[in-house]
Amino acid sequence: MNEYQLKQLIKKGESRILEFKQRVTKPDRFAKTVSSIANTKGGILLVGVNDDHSIQGIDPFEEQFVAEEIIKFNIHPPLEVRFDTIETENGSVLKLSIPNSPTKPHRALSKKGEWQTYVRFNDNSVLMSERAQKLAQKESSSRLAKLKRKLSRQEKSLLVYLYENEKITLKRYCKLVNFSERRARRTLNELMYFGLLREYTIDKSIFYSLG
């Protein structure tokens, strides 16, 4: 990636697959971000870029060393990340290419010494629910091929709703398709299994978004 391509990428702003960091500091937060991206669909983390999209430049060797140490000791199971340095007129930027990990879910060591599991929701890293963690452990790239039936009208309604609204709760889905909570939960779990949905926990509330 050259400087022009880098700047075009930065213009897109932070998202589920793109994160900016000024420096590699606060190991718990850095591990949280890296692991959450790996647990979702993979993505890119740029070190040396401010939230306002400006490039401040860093020492790529120092930042890579710190990043590698955090990834090695603060993320489990081990995660392979590719590092590239991009030179610009404003200084160096370190690019971390984080894979859509085949060994997910990865846990990050918190400030309190607890292992937590995160995923991305928009440009934030949020806790992954226990059920989603179990499903992630069984996830494989061939799952969608196993869905050898057409989506029901209620399932299509859910996907259309999520394209327009980003997230939904179990109760909201029940109202949307006039299902009982038991039937709705069964549908949500099946769509999660096939990778069409993801389950998140924020402030002890559970909601769903597109996978």
Sequence and secondary structure as in RCSB ss.txt:
>XXXX:A:sequence
MNEYQLKQLIKKGESRILEFKQRVTKPDRFAKTVSSIANTKGGILLVGVNDDHSIQGIDPFEEQFVAEEIIKFNI
HPPLEVRFDTIETENGSVLKLSIPNSPTKPHRALSKKGEWQTYVRFNDNSVLMSERAQKLAQKESSSRLAKLKRK
LSRQEKSLLVYLYENEKITLKRYCKLVNFSERRARRTLNELMYFGLLREYTIDKSIFYSLG
>XXXX:A:secstr
  HHHHHHHHHT SBTTEEEESS   HHHHHHHHHHHHHTT EEEEETB TTS B  B HHHHHHHHHHHHHHHE
ES    EEEEEEETTEEEEEEEE   TT   EEE TTS EEEEEEETTEEEEE HHHHHHHHT  TTHHHH  S 
  HHHHHHHHHHHHHS B HHHHHHHHT  HHHHHHHHHHHHHTTSEEEEEETTEEEEEE 
